[in-house]
Amino acid sequence: MNFQIIELKNTTQIRVRYADTDKMGFVYNGVYLTFFEVGRTELMRAFGLPYIEFEKNGYYLPLIESNVKYISPAYYDDLLDIETTYITEYKPIIKFDYKILRGNDIISNGYTIHTFINSLTHKPVKPPSFFWNKLNEKYK
């Protein structure tokens, strides 16, 4: 298999709901991981790899590590950009980097790391060939 480094990047917007905030009026800290999920899902969808395709092909991508840095609070009704980046590595794990922006200001950043597992056995497996094929067809 020819392997090349590919950088995937996507930005999606989300508006902060009242339900996302805490008593202080800030977006609750755990919600940032939900924002990361939105960014990751939309990045994969934009490159022809919606998560449902992994499940249909017998794979899951569980989260095994996460990191969030809180720089500045977000508030109810803020319009936020979720910038998600994935740089390919031929490993059984994949890492997504995130920036949450309000306008031009980064209010949070972080990453999540996921591994591929077989949906029946729940055992770690190599990234499936359809994953690499789809990425490589985007950059031929």
MODELLER restraints for C-alpha pairs under 7 A, 6 or more apart:
rsr = mdl.restraints
at = mdl.atoms
rsr.add(forms.Gaussian(group=physical.xy_distance, feature=features.Distance(at['CA:5:A'], at['CA:87:A']), mean=6.85, stdev=0.5))
rsr.add(forms.Gaussian(group=physical.xy_distance, feature=features.Distance(at['CA:5:A'], at['CA:88:A']), mean=5.54, stdev=0.5))
rsr.add(forms.Gaussian(group=physical.xy_distance, feature=features.Distance(at['CA:5:A'], at['CA:89:A']), mean=6.93, stdev=0.5))
rsr.add(forms.Gaussian(group=physical.xy_distance, feature=features.Distance(at['CA:6:A'], at['CA:87:A']), mean=5.70, stdev=0.5))
rsr.add(forms.Gaussian(group=physical.xy_distance, feature=features.Distance(at['CA:6:A'], at['CA:88:A']), mean=5.36, stdev=0.5))
rsr.add(forms.Gaussian(group=physical.xy_distance, feature=features.Distance(at['CA:7:A'], at['CA:85:A']), mean=6.96, stdev=0.5))
rsr.add(forms.Gaussian(group=physical.xy_distance, feature=features.Distance(at['CA:7:A'], at['CA:86:A']), mean=5.74, stdev=0.5))
rsr.add(forms.Gaussian(group=physical.xy_distance, feature=features.Distance(at['CA:7:A'], at['CA:87:A']), mean=4.36, stdev=0.5))
rsr.add(forms.Gaussian(group=physical.xy_distance, feature=features.Distance(at['CA:7:A'], at['CA:88:A']), mean=6.44, stdev=0.5))
rsr.add(forms.Gaussian(group=physical.xy_distance, feature=features.Distance(at['CA:8:A'], at['CA:85:A']), mean=5.58, stdev=0.5))
rsr.add(forms.Gaussian(group=physical.xy_distance, feature=features.Distance(at['CA:8:A'], at['CA:86:A']), mean=5.09, stdev=0.5))
rsr.add(forms.Gaussian(group=physical.xy_distance, feature=features.Distance(at['CA:8:A'], at['CA:87:A']), mean=6.26, stdev=0.5))
rsr.add(forms.Gaussian(group=physical.xy_distance, feature=features.Distance(at['CA:9:A'], at['CA:43:A']), mean=6.78, stdev=0.5))
rsr.add(forms.Gaussian(group=physical.xy_distance, feature=features.Distance(at['CA:9:A'], at['CA:84:A']), mean=5.66, stdev=0.5))
rsr.add(forms.Gaussian(group=physical.xy_distance, feature=features.Distance(at['CA:9:A'], at['CA:85:A']), mean=4.42, stdev=0.5))
rsr.add(forms.Gaussian(group=physical.xy_distance, feature=features.Distance(at['CA:9:A'], at['CA:86:A']), mean=6.50, stdev=0.5))
rsr.add(forms.Gaussian(group=physical.xy_distance, feature=features.Distance(at['CA:10:A'], at['CA:43:A']), mean=5.20, stdev=0.5))
rsr.add(forms.Gaussian(group=physical.xy_distance, feature=features.Distance(at['CA:10:A'], at['CA:83:A']), mean=5.85, stdev=0.5))
rsr.add(forms.Gaussian(group=physical.xy_distance, feature=features.Distance(at['CA:10:A'], at['CA:84:A']), mean=5.44, stdev=0.5))
rsr.add(forms.Gaussian(group=physical.xy_distance, feature=features.Distance(at['CA:10:A'], at['CA:85:A']), mean=6.67, stdev=0.5))
rsr.add(forms.Gaussian(group=physical.xy_distance, feature=features.Distance(at['CA:11:A'], at['CA:81:A']), mean=6.33, stdev=0.5))
rsr.add(forms.Gaussian(group=physical.xy_distance, feature=features.Distance(at['CA:11:A'], at['CA:82:A']), mean=5.43, stdev=0.5))
rsr.add(forms.Gaussian(group=physical.xy_distance, feature=features.Distance(at['CA:11:A'], at['CA:83:A']), mean=4.35, stdev=0.5))
rsr.add(forms.Gaussian(group=physical.xy_distance, feature=features.Distance(at['CA:11:A'], at['CA:84:A']), mean=6.24, stdev=0.5))
rsr.add(forms.Gaussian(group=physical.xy_distance, feature=features.Distance(at['CA:12:A'], at['CA:39:A']), mean=6.35, stdev=0.5))
rsr.add(forms.Gaussian(group=physical.xy_distance, feature=features.Distance(at['CA:12:A'], at['CA:81:A']), mean=5.67, stdev=0.5))
rsr.add(forms.Gaussian(group=physical.xy_distance, feature=features.Distance(at['CA:12:A'], at['CA:82:A']), mean=5.30, stdev=0.5))
rsr.add(forms.Gaussian(group=physical.xy_distance, feature=features.Distance(at['CA:12:A'], at['CA:83:A']), mean=6.69, stdev=0.5))
rsr.add(forms.Gaussian(group=physical.xy_distance, feature=features.Distance(at['CA:13:A'], at['CA:79:A']), mean=6.83, stdev=0.5))
rsr.add(forms.Gaussian(group=physical.xy_distance, feature=features.Distance(at['CA:13:A'], at['CA:80:A']), mean=5.54, stdev=0.5))
rsr.add(forms.Gaussian(group=physical.xy_distance, feature=features.Distance(at['CA:13:A'], at['CA:81:A']), mean=4.50, stdev=0.5))
rsr.add(forms.Gaussian(group=physical.xy_distance, feature=features.Distance(at['CA:13:A'], at['CA:82:A']), mean=6.03, stdev=0.5))
rsr.add(forms.Gaussian(group=physical.xy_distance, feature=features.Distance(at['CA:14:A'], at['CA:79:A']), mean=5.92, stdev=0.5))
rsr.add(forms.Gaussian(group=physical.xy_distance, feature=features.Distance(at['CA:14:A'], at['CA:80:A']), mean=5.36, stdev=0.5))
rsr.add(forms.Gaussian(group=physical.xy_distance, feature=features.Distance(at['CA:14:A'], at['CA:81:A']), mean=6.50, stdev=0.5))
rsr.add(forms.Gaussian(group=physical.xy_distance, feature=features.Distance(at['CA:15:A'], at['CA:77:A']), mean=5.77, stdev=0.5))
rsr.add(forms.Gaussian(group=physical.xy_distance, feature=features.Distance(at['CA:15:A'], at['CA:78:A']), mean=5.66, stdev=0.5))
rsr.add(forms.Gaussian(group=physical.xy_distance, feature=features.Distance(at['CA:15:A'], at['CA:79:A']), mean=4.47, stdev=0.5))
rsr.add(forms.Gaussian(group=physical.xy_distance, feature=features.Distance(at['CA:15:A'], at['CA:80:A']), mean=6.06, stdev=0.5))
rsr.add(forms.Gaussian(group=physical.xy_distance, feature=features.Distance(at['CA:16:A'], at['CA:75:A']), mean=6.75, stdev=0.5))
rsr.add(forms.Gaussian(group=physical.xy_distance, feature=features.Distance(at['CA:16:A'], at['CA:76:A']), mean=5.14, stdev=0.5))
rsr.add(forms.Gaussian(group=physical.xy_distance, feature=features.Distance(at['CA:16:A'], at['CA:77:A']), mean=4.87, stdev=0.5))
rsr.add(forms.Gaussian(group=physical.xy_distance, feature=features.Distance(at['CA:16:A'], at['CA:78:A']), mean=5.39, stdev=0.5))
rsr.add(forms.Gaussian(group=physical.xy_distance, feature=features.Distance(at['CA:16:A'], at['CA:79:A']), mean=6.54, stdev=0.5))
rsr.add(forms.Gaussian(group=physical.xy_distance, feature=features.Distance(at['CA:17:A'], at['CA:76:A']), mean=5.78, stdev=0.5))
rsr.add(forms.Gaussian(group=physical.xy_distance, feature=features.Distance(at['CA:17:A'], at['CA:77:A']), mean=6.15, stdev=0.5))
rsr.add(forms.Gaussian(group=physical.xy_distance, feature=features.Distance(at['CA:18:A'], at['CA:76:A']), mean=5.46, stdev=0.5))
rsr.add(forms.Gaussian(group=physical.xy_distance, feature=features.Distance(at['CA:20:A'], at['CA:27:A']), mean=5.39, stdev=0.5))
rsr.add(forms.Gaussian(group=physical.xy_distance, feature=features.Distance(at['CA:20:A'], at['CA:28:A']), mean=6.07, stdev=0.5))
rsr.add(forms.Gaussian(group=physical.xy_distance, feature=features.Distance(at['CA:20:A'], at['CA:31:A']), mean=6.39, stdev=0.5))
rsr.add(forms.Gaussian(group=physical.xy_distance, feature=features.Distance(at['CA:21:A'], at['CA:27:A']), mean=4.11, stdev=0.5))
rsr.add(forms.Gaussian(group=physical.xy_distance, feature=features.Distance(at['CA:21:A'], at['CA:28:A']), mean=5.13, stdev=0.5))
rsr.add(forms.Gaussian(group=physical.xy_distance, feature=features.Distance(at['CA:21:A'], at['CA:75:A']), mean=6.95, stdev=0.5))
rsr.add(forms.Gaussian(group=physical.xy_distance, feature=features.Distance(at['CA:21:A'], at['CA:76:A']), mean=6.55, stdev=0.5))
rsr.add(forms.Gaussian(group=physical.xy_distance, feature=features.Distance(at['CA:22:A'], at['CA:28:A']), mean=5.25, stdev=0.5))
rsr.add(forms.Gaussian(group=physical.xy_distance, feature=features.Distance(at['CA:25:A'], at['CA:75:A']), mean=6.18, stdev=0.5))
rsr.add(forms.Gaussian(group=physical.xy_distance, feature=features.Distance(at['CA:26:A'], at['CA:73:A']), mean=5.76, stdev=0.5))
rsr.add(forms.Gaussian(group=physical.xy_distance, feature=features.Distance(at['CA:26:A'], at['CA:74:A']), mean=5.71, stdev=0.5))
rsr.add(forms.Gaussian(group=physical.xy_distance, feature=features.Distance(at['CA:26:A'], at['CA:75:A']), mean=5.04, stdev=0.5))
rsr.add(forms.Gaussian(group=physical.xy_distance, feature=features.Distance(at['CA:27:A'], at['CA:73:A']), mean=6.64, stdev=0.5))
rsr.add(forms.Gaussian(group=physical.xy_distance, feature=features.Distance(at['CA:27:A'], at['CA:74:A']), mean=5.40, stdev=0.5))
rsr.add(forms.Gaussian(group=physical.xy_distance, feature=features.Distance(at['CA:27:A'], at['CA:75:A']), mean=5.69, stdev=0.5))
rsr.add(forms.Gaussian(group=physical.xy_distance, feature=features.Distance(at['CA:36:A'], at['CA:98:A']), mean=6.64, stdev=0.5))
rsr.add(forms.Gaussian(group=physical.xy_distance, feature=features.Distance(at['CA:39:A'], at['CA:82:A']), mean=5.65, stdev=0.5))
rsr.add(forms.Gaussian(group=physical.xy_distance, feature=features.Distance(at['CA:39:A'], at['CA:83:A']), mean=6.72, stdev=0.5))
rsr.add(forms.Gaussian(group=physical.xy_distance, feature=features.Distance(at['CA:39:A'], at['CA:84:A']), mean=5.65, stdev=0.5))
rsr.add(forms.Gaussian(group=physical.xy_distance, feature=features.Distance(at['CA:40:A'], at['CA:84:A']), mean=6.34, stdev=0.5))
rsr.add(forms.Gaussian(group=physical.xy_distance, feature=features.Distance(at['CA:41:A'], at['CA:50:A']), mean=6.85, stdev=0.5))
rsr.add(forms.Gaussian(group=physical.xy_distance, feature=features.Distance(at['CA:41:A'], at['CA:51:A']), mean=6.79, stdev=0.5))
rsr.add(forms.Gaussian(group=physical.xy_distance, feature=features.Distance(at['CA:43:A'], at['CA:84:A']), mean=6.68, stdev=0.5))
rsr.add(forms.Gaussian(group=physical.xy_distance, feature=features.Distance(at['CA:44:A'], at['CA:50:A']), mean=5.50, stdev=0.5))
rsr.add(forms.Gaussian(group=physical.xy_distance, feature=features.Distance(at['CA:54:A'], at['CA:60:A']), mean=6.38, stdev=0.5))
rsr.add(forms.Gaussian(group=physical.xy_distance, feature=features.Distance(at['CA:58:A'], at['CA:118:A']), mean=5.91, stdev=0.5))
rsr.add(forms.Gaussian(group=physical.xy_distance, feature=features.Distance(at['CA:58:A'], at['CA:119:A']), mean=5.04, stdev=0.5))
rsr.add(forms.Gaussian(group=physical.xy_distance, feature=features.Distance(at['CA:59:A'], at['CA:116:A']), mean=6.48, stdev=0.5))
rsr.add(forms.Gaussian(group=physical.xy_distance, feature=features.Distance(at['CA:59:A'], at['CA:117:A']), mean=5.64, stdev=0.5))
rsr.add(forms.Gaussian(group=physical.xy_distance, feature=features.Distance(at['CA:59:A'], at['CA:118:A']), mean=4.87, stdev=0.5))
rsr.add(forms.Gaussian(group=physical.xy_distance, feature=features.Distance(at['CA:59:A'], at['CA:119:A']), mean=4.92, stdev=0.5))
rsr.add(forms.Gaussian(group=physical.xy_distance, feature=features.Distance(at['CA:60:A'], at['CA:116:A']), mean=5.86, stdev=0.5))
rsr.add(forms.Gaussian(group=physical.xy_distance, feature=features.Distance(at['CA:60:A'], at['CA:117:A']), mean=5.35, stdev=0.5))
rsr.add(forms.Gaussian(group=physical.xy_distance, feature=features.Distance(at['CA:60:A'], at['CA:118:A']), mean=6.46, stdev=0.5))
rsr.add(forms.Gaussian(group=physical.xy_distance, feature=features.Distance(at['CA:60:A'], at['CA:119:A']), mean=5.70, stdev=0.5))
rsr.add(forms.Gaussian(group=physical.xy_distance, feature=features.Distance(at['CA:61:A'], at['CA:114:A']), mean=5.60, stdev=0.5))
rsr.add(forms.Gaussian(group=physical.xy_distance, feature=features.Distance(at['CA:61:A'], at['CA:115:A']), mean=5.35, stdev=0.5))
rsr.add(forms.Gaussian(group=physical.xy_distance, feature=features.Distance(at['CA:61:A'], at['CA:116:A']), mean=4.89, stdev=0.5))
rsr.add(forms.Gaussian(group=physical.xy_distance, feature=features.Distance(at['CA:61:A'], at['CA:117:A']), mean=6.42, stdev=0.5))
rsr.add(forms.Gaussian(group=physical.xy_distance, feature=features.Distance(at['CA:62:A'], at['CA:114:A']), mean=5.41, stdev=0.5))
rsr.add(forms.Gaussian(group=physical.xy_distance, feature=features.Distance(at['CA:62:A'], at['CA:115:A']), mean=5.98, stdev=0.5))
rsr.add(forms.Gaussian(group=physical.xy_distance, feature=features.Distance(at['CA:63:A'], at['CA:112:A']), mean=6.88, stdev=0.5))
rsr.add(forms.Gaussian(group=physical.xy_distance, feature=features.Distance(at['CA:63:A'], at['CA:113:A']), mean=5.93, stdev=0.5))
rsr.add(forms.Gaussian(group=physical.xy_distance, feature=features.Distance(at['CA:63:A'], at['CA:114:A']), mean=4.49, stdev=0.5))
rsr.add(forms.Gaussian(group=physical.xy_distance, feature=features.Distance(at['CA:63:A'], at['CA:115:A']), mean=6.93, stdev=0.5))
rsr.add(forms.Gaussian(group=physical.xy_distance, feature=features.Distance(at['CA:64:A'], at['CA:113:A']), mean=5.72, stdev=0.5))
rsr.add(forms.Gaussian(group=physical.xy_distance, feature=features.Distance(at['CA:64:A'], at['CA:114:A']), mean=5.42, stdev=0.5))
rsr.add(forms.Gaussian(group=physical.xy_distance, feature=features.Distance(at['CA:64:A'], at['CA:115:A']), mean=6.95, stdev=0.5))
rsr.add(forms.Gaussian(group=physical.xy_distance, feature=features.Distance(at['CA:65:A'], at['CA:112:A']), mean=5.69, stdev=0.5))
rsr.add(forms.Gaussian(group=physical.xy_distance, feature=features.Distance(at['CA:65:A'], at['CA:113:A']), mean=5.09, stdev=0.5))
rsr.add(forms.Gaussian(group=physical.xy_distance, feature=features.Distance(at['CA:66:A'], at['CA:111:A']), mean=5.72, stdev=0.5))
rsr.add(forms.Gaussian(group=physical.xy_distance, feature=features.Distance(at['CA:66:A'], at['CA:112:A']), mean=4.34, stdev=0.5))
rsr.add(forms.Gaussian(group=physical.xy_distance, feature=features.Distance(at['CA:66:A'], at['CA:113:A']), mean=6.34, stdev=0.5))
rsr.add(forms.Gaussian(group=physical.xy_distance, feature=features.Distance(at['CA:67:A'], at['CA:110:A']), mean=5.11, stdev=0.5))
rsr.add(forms.Gaussian(group=physical.xy_distance, feature=features.Distance(at['CA:67:A'], at['CA:111:A']), mean=5.36, stdev=0.5))
rsr.add(forms.Gaussian(group=physical.xy_distance, feature=features.Distance(at['CA:67:A'], at['CA:112:A']), mean=6.49, stdev=0.5))
rsr.add(forms.Gaussian(group=physical.xy_distance, feature=features.Distance(at['CA:68:A'], at['CA:109:A']), mean=5.89, stdev=0.5))
rsr.add(forms.Gaussian(group=physical.xy_distance, feature=features.Distance(at['CA:68:A'], at['CA:110:A']), mean=4.40, stdev=0.5))
rsr.add(forms.Gaussian(group=physical.xy_distance, feature=features.Distance(at['CA:68:A'], at['CA:111:A']), mean=6.78, stdev=0.5))
rsr.add(forms.Gaussian(group=physical.xy_distance, feature=features.Distance(at['CA:69:A'], at['CA:108:A']), mean=5.50, stdev=0.5))
rsr.add(forms.Gaussian(group=physical.xy_distance, feature=features.Distance(at['CA:69:A'], at['CA:109:A']), mean=5.34, stdev=0.5))
rsr.add(forms.Gaussian(group=physical.xy_distance, feature=features.Distance(at['CA:69:A'], at['CA:110:A']), mean=5.81, stdev=0.5))
rsr.add(forms.Gaussian(group=physical.xy_distance, feature=features.Distance(at['CA:70:A'], at['CA:107:A']), mean=6.53, stdev=0.5))
rsr.add(forms.Gaussian(group=physical.xy_distance, feature=features.Distance(at['CA:70:A'], at['CA:108:A']), mean=4.78, stdev=0.5))
rsr.add(forms.Gaussian(group=physical.xy_distance, feature=features.Distance(at['CA:71:A'], at['CA:107:A']), mean=4.88, stdev=0.5))
rsr.add(forms.Gaussian(group=physical.xy_distance, feature=features.Distance(at['CA:71:A'], at['CA:108:A']), mean=5.25, stdev=0.5))
rsr.add(forms.Gaussian(group=physical.xy_distance, feature=features.Distance(at['CA:72:A'], at['CA:107:A']), mean=4.62, stdev=0.5))
rsr.add(forms.Gaussian(group=physical.xy_distance, feature=features.Distance(at['CA:72:A'], at['CA:108:A']), mean=6.86, stdev=0.5))
rsr.add(forms.Gaussian(group=physical.xy_distance, feature=features.Distance(at['CA:73:A'], at['CA:107:A']), mean=6.53, stdev=0.5))
rsr.add(forms.Gaussian(group=physical.xy_distance, feature=features.Distance(at['CA:79:A'], at['CA:102:A']), mean=6.54, stdev=0.5))
rsr.add(forms.Gaussian(group=physical.xy_distance, feature=features.Distance(at['CA:80:A'], at['CA:100:A']), mean=6.55, stdev=0.5))
rsr.add(forms.Gaussian(group=physical.xy_distance, feature=features.Distance(at['CA:80:A'], at['CA:101:A']), mean=5.55, stdev=0.5))
rsr.add(forms.Gaussian(group=physical.xy_distance, feature=features.Distance(at['CA:80:A'], at['CA:102:A']), mean=4.94, stdev=0.5))
rsr.add(forms.Gaussian(group=physical.xy_distance, feature=features.Distance(at['CA:81:A'], at['CA:100:A']), mean=5.71, stdev=0.5))
rsr.add(forms.Gaussian(group=physical.xy_distance, feature=features.Distance(at['CA:81:A'], at['CA:101:A']), mean=5.06, stdev=0.5))
rsr.add(forms.Gaussian(group=physical.xy_distance, feature=features.Distance(at['CA:81:A'], at['CA:102:A']), mean=6.45, stdev=0.5))
rsr.add(forms.Gaussian(group=physical.xy_distance, feature=features.Distance(at['CA:82:A'], at['CA:98:A']), mean=6.82, stdev=0.5))
rsr.add(forms.Gaussian(group=physical.xy_distance, feature=features.Distance(at['CA:82:A'], at['CA:99:A']), mean=5.91, stdev=0.5))
rsr.add(forms.Gaussian(group=physical.xy_distance, feature=features.Distance(at['CA:82:A'], at['CA:100:A']), mean=4.76, stdev=0.5))
rsr.add(forms.Gaussian(group=physical.xy_distance, feature=features.Distance(at['CA:82:A'], at['CA:101:A']), mean=6.53, stdev=0.5))
rsr.add(forms.Gaussian(group=physical.xy_distance, feature=features.Distance(at['CA:83:A'], at['CA:98:A']), mean=5.56, stdev=0.5))
rsr.add(forms.Gaussian(group=physical.xy_distance, feature=features.Distance(at['CA:83:A'], at['CA:99:A']), mean=5.08, stdev=0.5))
rsr.add(forms.Gaussian(group=physical.xy_distance, feature=features.Distance(at['CA:83:A'], at['CA:100:A']), mean=6.34, stdev=0.5))
rsr.add(forms.Gaussian(group=physical.xy_distance, feature=features.Distance(at['CA:84:A'], at['CA:96:A']), mean=6.67, stdev=0.5))
rsr.add(forms.Gaussian(group=physical.xy_distance, feature=features.Distance(at['CA:84:A'], at['CA:97:A']), mean=5.70, stdev=0.5))
rsr.add(forms.Gaussian(group=physical.xy_distance, feature=features.Distance(at['CA:84:A'], at['CA:98:A']), mean=4.64, stdev=0.5))
rsr.add(forms.Gaussian(group=physical.xy_distance, feature=features.Distance(at['CA:84:A'], at['CA:99:A']), mean=6.66, stdev=0.5))
rsr.add(forms.Gaussian(group=physical.xy_distance, feature=features.Distance(at['CA:85:A'], at['CA:96:A']), mean=5.69, stdev=0.5))
rsr.add(forms.Gaussian(group=physical.xy_distance, feature=features.Distance(at['CA:85:A'], at['CA:97:A']), mean=5.15, stdev=0.5))
rsr.add(forms.Gaussian(group=physical.xy_distance, feature=features.Distance(at['CA:85:A'], at['CA:98:A']), mean=6.46, stdev=0.5))
rsr.add(forms.Gaussian(group=physical.xy_distance, feature=features.Distance(at['CA:86:A'], at['CA:95:A']), mean=6.40, stdev=0.5))
rsr.add(forms.Gaussian(group=physical.xy_distance, feature=features.Distance(at['CA:86:A'], at['CA:96:A']), mean=4.89, stdev=0.5))
rsr.add(forms.Gaussian(group=physical.xy_distance, feature=features.Distance(at['CA:86:A'], at['CA:97:A']), mean=6.49, stdev=0.5))
rsr.add(forms.Gaussian(group=physical.xy_distance, feature=features.Distance(at['CA:92:A'], at['CA:115:A']), mean=5.78, stdev=0.5))
rsr.add(forms.Gaussian(group=physical.xy_distance, feature=features.Distance(at['CA:92:A'], at['CA:116:A']), mean=6.08, stdev=0.5))
rsr.add(forms.Gaussian(group=physical.xy_distance, feature=features.Distance(at['CA:92:A'], at['CA:125:A']), mean=6.51, stdev=0.5))
rsr.add(forms.Gaussian(group=physical.xy_distance, feature=features.Distance(at['CA:92:A'], at['CA:126:A']), mean=4.87, stdev=0.5))
rsr.add(forms.Gaussian(group=physical.xy_distance, feature=features.Distance(at['CA:92:A'], at['CA:127:A']), mean=5.63, stdev=0.5))
rsr.add(forms.Gaussian(group=physical.xy_distance, feature=features.Distance(at['CA:93:A'], at['CA:113:A']), mean=6.68, stdev=0.5))
rsr.add(forms.Gaussian(group=physical.xy_distance, feature=features.Distance(at['CA:93:A'], at['CA:114:A']), mean=5.46, stdev=0.5))
rsr.add(forms.Gaussian(group=physical.xy_distance, feature=features.Distance(at['CA:93:A'], at['CA:115:A']), mean=4.25, stdev=0.5))
rsr.add(forms.Gaussian(group=physical.xy_distance, feature=features.Distance(at['CA:93:A'], at['CA:116:A']), mean=6.56, stdev=0.5))
rsr.add(forms.Gaussian(group=physical.xy_distance, feature=features.Distance(at['CA:94:A'], at['CA:113:A']), mean=5.64, stdev=0.5))
rsr.add(forms.Gaussian(group=physical.xy_distance, feature=features.Distance(at['CA:94:A'], at['CA:114:A']), mean=5.31, stdev=0.5))
rsr.add(forms.Gaussian(group=physical.xy_distance, feature=features.Distance(at['CA:94:A'], at['CA:115:A']), mean=6.27, stdev=0.5))
rsr.add(forms.Gaussian(group=physical.xy_distance, feature=features.Distance(at['CA:95:A'], at['CA:111:A']), mean=6.81, stdev=0.5))
rsr.add(forms.Gaussian(group=physical.xy_distance, feature=features.Distance(at['CA:95:A'], at['CA:112:A']), mean=5.71, stdev=0.5))
rsr.add(forms.Gaussian(group=physical.xy_distance, feature=features.Distance(at['CA:95:A'], at['CA:113:A']), mean=4.37, stdev=0.5))
rsr.add(forms.Gaussian(group=physical.xy_distance, feature=features.Distance(at['CA:95:A'], at['CA:114:A']), mean=6.43, stdev=0.5))
rsr.add(forms.Gaussian(group=physical.xy_distance, feature=features.Distance(at['CA:96:A'], at['CA:111:A']), mean=5.42, stdev=0.5))
rsr.add(forms.Gaussian(group=physical.xy_distance, feature=features.Distance(at['CA:96:A'], at['CA:112:A']), mean=5.41, stdev=0.5))
rsr.add(forms.Gaussian(group=physical.xy_distance, feature=features.Distance(at['CA:96:A'], at['CA:113:A']), mean=6.47, stdev=0.5))
rsr.add(forms.Gaussian(group=physical.xy_distance, feature=features.Distance(at['CA:97:A'], at['CA:110:A']), mean=5.91, stdev=0.5))
rsr.add(forms.Gaussian(group=physical.xy_distance, feature=features.Distance(at['CA:97:A'], at['CA:111:A']), mean=4.36, stdev=0.5))
rsr.add(forms.Gaussian(group=physical.xy_distance, feature=features.Distance(at['CA:97:A'], at['CA:112:A']), mean=6.78, stdev=0.5))
rsr.add(forms.Gaussian(group=physical.xy_distance, feature=features.Distance(at['CA:98:A'], at['CA:109:A']), mean=5.32, stdev=0.5))
rsr.add(forms.Gaussian(group=physical.xy_distance, feature=features.Distance(at['CA:98:A'], at['CA:110:A']), mean=5.31, stdev=0.5))
rsr.add(forms.Gaussian(group=physical.xy_distance, feature=features.Distance(at['CA:98:A'], at['CA:111:A']), mean=5.77, stdev=0.5))
rsr.add(forms.Gaussian(group=physical.xy_distance, feature=features.Distance(at['CA:99:A'], at['CA:106:A']), mean=6.50, stdev=0.5))
rsr.add(forms.Gaussian(group=physical.xy_distance, feature=features.Distance(at['CA:99:A'], at['CA:108:A']), mean=5.94, stdev=0.5))
rsr.add(forms.Gaussian(group=physical.xy_distance, feature=features.Distance(at['CA:99:A'], at['CA:109:A']), mean=4.35, stdev=0.5))
rsr.add(forms.Gaussian(group=physical.xy_distance, feature=features.Distance(at['CA:99:A'], at['CA:110:A']), mean=6.78, stdev=0.5))
rsr.add(forms.Gaussian(group=physical.xy_distance, feature=features.Distance(at['CA:100:A'], at['CA:106:A']), mean=5.78, stdev=0.5))
rsr.add(forms.Gaussian(group=physical.xy_distance, feature=features.Distance(at['CA:100:A'], at['CA:107:A']), mean=5.76, stdev=0.5))
rsr.add(forms.Gaussian(group=physical.xy_distance, feature=features.Distance(at['CA:100:A'], at['CA:108:A']), mean=5.06, stdev=0.5))
rsr.add(forms.Gaussian(group=physical.xy_distance, feature=features.Distance(at['CA:100:A'], at['CA:109:A']), mean=5.98, stdev=0.5))
rsr.add(forms.Gaussian(group=physical.xy_distance, feature=features.Distance(at['CA:101:A'], at['CA:107:A']), mean=5.56, stdev=0.5))
rsr.add(forms.Gaussian(group=physical.xy_distance, feature=features.Distance(at['CA:115:A'], at['CA:124:A']), mean=6.95, stdev=0.5))
rsr.add(forms.Gaussian(group=physical.xy_distance, feature=features.Distance(at['CA:116:A'], at['CA:124:A']), mean=5.74, stdev=0.5))
rsr.add(forms.Gaussian(group=physical.xy_distance, feature=features.Distance(at['CA:116:A'], at['CA:125:A']), mean=5.63, stdev=0.5))
rsr.add(forms.Gaussian(group=physical.xy_distance, feature=features.Distance(at['CA:116:A'], at['CA:126:A']), mean=6.58, stdev=0.5))
rsr.add(forms.Gaussian(group=physical.xy_distance, feature=features.Distance(at['CA:116:A'], at['CA:127:A']), mean=6.05, stdev=0.5))
rsr.add(forms.Gaussian(group=physical.xy_distance, feature=features.Distance(at['CA:117:A'], at['CA:123:A']), mean=5.16, stdev=0.5))
rsr.add(forms.Gaussian(group=physical.xy_distance, feature=features.Distance(at['CA:117:A'], at['CA:124:A']), mean=4.22, stdev=0.5))
rsr.add(forms.Gaussian(group=physical.xy_distance, feature=features.Distance(at['CA:117:A'], at['CA:125:A']), mean=5.24, stdev=0.5))
rsr.add(forms.Gaussian(group=physical.xy_distance, feature=features.Distance(at['CA:118:A'], at['CA:124:A']), mean=6.49, stdev=0.5))
rsr.add(forms.Gaussian(group=physical.xy_distance, feature=features.Distance(at['CA:118:A'], at['CA:125:A']), mean=6.39, stdev=0.5))
